[in-house]
Amino acid sequence: MPFTGTGHKDTGGTRRRRAGGAAGRILPAAPRRPLPFLLVLLLVLGLVAGSLLAFACAGEEATGTATVARTATATAADRPSDVVVSASGSPTPGETRTDVTYSTSEAGELKMDVYFPRTPGPWPVVVSIHGGGWSSGDKSDAAGAALTGKLVDAGFVVAAVNYRLAPEWRFPAQIEDVKCAVRHLRANSSAYGIDPRRIGAYGGSAGGHLAALLGAVDDDDFDGGSGASSRVRAVVEMFGPTDLTVPFPGGAVDTELGEQVFGSNDASSPLLKEASPVNYVGADDPPFLIVHGMEDSLVPFSQSLEFYHAIQQSGGTARLVRVANAGHGLKPVGGTPQPSREEVEATVVGFFRGQLQ
């Protein structure tokens, strides 16, 4: 999954450490001396404590708070810290748990709503990422969404997540939080009754952008990659921006939104390149289902078409669903959308069934 902008990725889809890491450095060996028992014990305890701290964003027993940077230059030490799932016992089939805290930070508690199917577990899980221009929206949007109910009826846990919003919190805070939510679910899989090997994600508009980024980036991109993996096995990206260096009404170039969310509205800015999912695609990405209305005037259809072609050219797997007579959010424009919303939702459920069940 190469990143072709500022250097977080190399070519060929290989994994690599971020610039400035220890990888590639060879230091001369120091002379070996026997260590006193007490020193050895302290070193072991230090390693154990360090591993627990490294697992903070997804550890089953990690607690505490962390300072979170408000700019696009956050360091690994500034990431949110995870907390355990609420101690309310094993989930009951058909149960809904609201306001479950998955992370604490300077911004306060980050929460998710978790919808459980009536079938017996362990269940596959789909992370629902709300839209709203990275500056509004809420996890509760999933509560009344038909797609949520259809996924739950099909045997999926749906975890609808909140994330930090602009302009108070600039990118990459949003993708850091989404990745942390996945790490939390995977690390606490037994508490949720889910299968940690079967996690997918979907979102629309800004949520689609974050879902695409979640699927395309490496595990250590943006948040340092400590703890349980944030990788997912399938992604549904619906009418979201994928190349933020291209000007369009709902994008970042020459818009106030670009400054508020990403810290720049200049098409040549490395900040916009780094935030663009199209720059990360590779052959080892999960399969993508891409859905977009062909009459979308806010985020043009060309955004999804470019993303689809980039995935294909990189050796990845993607399917593009073109919805005629549909604008942003698949709202009718100039006629009846084809395929219909119901048909699109059935396609989404079928896609996740094929990839996660």
Secondary structure as GFF3:
##gff-version 3
##sequence-region A 1 357
A	DSSP	three_ten_helix	11	13	.	.	.	ID=ss1
A	DSSP	alpha_helix	37	54	.	.	.	ID=ss2
A	DSSP	three_ten_helix	76	78	.	.	.	ID=ss3
A	DSSP	beta_strand	96	105	.	.	.	ID=ss4
A	DSSP	beta_strand	108	115	.	.	.	ID=ss5
A	DSSP	beta_strand	123	129	.	.	.	ID=ss6
A	DSSP	three_ten_helix	139	142	.	.	.	ID=ss7
A	DSSP	alpha_helix	146	153	.	.	.	ID=ss8
A	DSSP	beta_strand	157	161	.	.	.	ID=ss9
A	DSSP	alpha_helix	173	187	.	.	.	ID=ss10
A	DSSP	alpha_helix	189	192	.	.	.	ID=ss11
A	DSSP	beta_strand	194	204	.	.	.	ID=ss12
A	DSSP	alpha_helix	206	216	.	.	.	ID=ss13
A	DSSP	beta_strand	234	238	.	.	.	ID=ss14
A	DSSP	alpha_helix	256	257	.	.	.	ID=ss15
A	DSSP	pi_helix	258	262	.	.	.	ID=ss16
A	DSSP	alpha_helix	270	274	.	.	.	ID=ss17
A	DSSP	three_ten_helix	277	279	.	.	.	ID=ss18
A	DSSP	beta_strand	288	293	.	.	.	ID=ss19
A	DSSP	alpha_helix	301	314	.	.	.	ID=ss20
A	DSSP	beta_strand	318	323	.	.	.	ID=ss21
A	DSSP	three_ten_helix	328	330	.	.	.	ID=ss22
A	DSSP	alpha_helix	341	356	.	.	.	ID=ss23
###
